[in-house]
Amino acid sequence: MGRTARAFWVRSPGQGEIRQVDLPEPAPDQVLVRTLHSGISRGTETLVFGGGVPPNQYGVMRAPFQEGDFPGPLKYGYLNVGEVEQGPSHLLGRTVFTLYPHQTHFVVPASAVSPVPEGVPAHRAILAGTVETAVNALWDAAPLIGDQVTIVGAGMVGCCVARLLSQIPGTHVQLVDIDPDRAEVAQRLGVEFALPDDAVGDRDLVFHTSASESGLIRCLELLHTEGEVVELSWYGDRQVILPLGEDFHSHRLAVRASQVGMISPARRSRYDHAQRLALALSLLTDPAFDSLLSGHSHFEELPTLLPELAQGHRPALCHRISYDPPRH
């Protein structure tokens, strides 16, 4: 009898289920991983769960190990930390991060897993994909010592950007969000917090992660002359209207895109994707990132948990999923 696992699937928009899946026997260049924790990136995964991905974005939104197609049935997710139970000797028994959906065990190429460094707890390592996005954004933006920097949008990506920026000497970092409860998270990240109307202006650099037109407009309003907005939000097929009269030209403002799918040109000759992810994992020795882990459930709860997250009944940044220990 072959080995089986249990996986979470979106059966149809708004409905999920746990399915039993058959696992292949790992080839010599593959690994069998037992999942310890997985993470739900609330913004993206609730959009997928609710069937909100527009057809012209199906290819862009596809996860590395996704099965099925939008809007469903499909298996989706990309924040997974587990232990290698079978595979090459240098990986056997190692805790690894993989861009894999919510599933108890899985088989992937050995090249698809990234060892979690000593000093990084397995539960925190689920943030590696988000920290990697933040690393790429800072490479794109190239903040300087002494810069005045704001992040508009205190979701997972915005919070990771804020924490990395806070480590640059002389920077003044402010995290802006419409939710006043994010002030506590900002404090734990070591940065200031403000509601949009109270945000400090005259900024050298503003990162936008709120995926809202009003948020992007506020970013432009906060800039110093010749300042730049780095746009990390994903809008799908939504249209965004900006006031590009007013101070936009006279103050020589700029808006540029940053997206994790391609390595920033500033570091493309030095880093490949595996090296960039390894860097992100090494940064997670910082315990401040635990402030992004704002909820915890068991794997078997996923079919009822996702609707609650999608409807906003559970506030969350990254919701952590735990799995049963191995049976002996």
Residue, then its C-alpha position, 0 to 999 in steps of 0.5 A: m500500500g502506498r503512502t498517503a497524506r491529507a491536503f486542504w483544497v478549495r472545492s469551489p469559491g467560499q468552500g474548502e475541504i480536506r482530501q486524502v492524496d496519494l504520494p509517490e515514492p521519492a526519487p533519489d533527487q527528491v525529498l519527503v517532507r512532513t509539515l510542521h507549520s504552514g502559514i495563511s497569507r490573509g490577503t492573497e489566500t482569502l482572495v483565492f478562497g473567495g474566487g476573487v482572482p480575475p481570469n486574466q490573472y490566473g497565470v500570474m497568481r499561480a502558486p509554485f506547487q498549486e494543483g487544480d485551476f482557478p476558481g476551483p477546485l484547487k490546492y493553494g498556498y506557499l508558506n510551509v515549514g517541515e522536516v525532511e523524513q526521506g531524501p539526500s543525506h545532507l537534508l535528512g532530518r533538516t527543517v526546511f521551508t518550501l513554497y508548498p500548500h497546506q498538506t501533511h506530507f509531500v514529495v518535491p525535488a530536493s532543490a525546492v526546499s530551503p534549510v532553515p538556519e539554526g536560531v530560526p524557530a520553525h514556526r517563525a520560518i513560515l514568514a520566509g516568503t514574505v520577508e523575501t518580498a520585503v528584501n526584494a523591495l529594499w533592493d529596488a528602493a535602495p534606502l539610504i542612511g538618514d532617510q525619512v521613510t513611510i510604509v502605507g499598509a500594515g499587512m504582512v509585507g508592509c510590516c516586514v518592510a518596516r522591520l528591515l528598514s528600522q535596522i538602517p542607521g539614522t532612518h525615521v520609519q513610520l508605519v501607516d494603516i487605517d486600523p488603529d490596532r496595528a499600533e501595537v504591532a508597529q511598536r513591537l517592530g520598533v517603528e512609529f505608527a500613524l493613521p493616514d490623516d496623521a502621517v508625517g509628510d516630507r518623506d524621501l521614500v514611501f512603500h505602498t502595500s495597502a492595495s487601495e487607490s486611496g492609499l496610493i494617493r496618500c503615498l504621493e501626498l507624503l513625498h518630499t520633492e523628488g521622492e519615490v513611491v515603491e508600489l508593492s500592492w497587487y490590484g488584479d484587474r482594478q483600475v487606479i486613478l491618480p492625481l498626476g497634476e498638482d505636485f507630481h511634475s513640479h516636485r518630480l515625484a516617481v512611482r515604481a513597481s516592485q514584485v518578488g517574481m523577478i530579482s531586483p536588477a540591483r542584485r540580479s548578478r549576485y543572487d539567484h532565487a534560492q540565495r535570496l530566499a536563504l538570505a530571507l531565512s537568515l533574517l528571521t533570527d530576529p524575534a520581532f517578526d513573531s509579531l506578525l504571527s497573529g493567529h493559530s489553528h490546527f490543520e483540520e480546522l482549515p475548512t471552517l477557518l478560511p471562511e472566517l478569515a475571508q469574512g473578516h471575523r478573525p483579524a490576522l496578519c499571518h495565521r499559523i497552521s499546526y500539524d499533528p506530530p508523527r505517529h509511531 
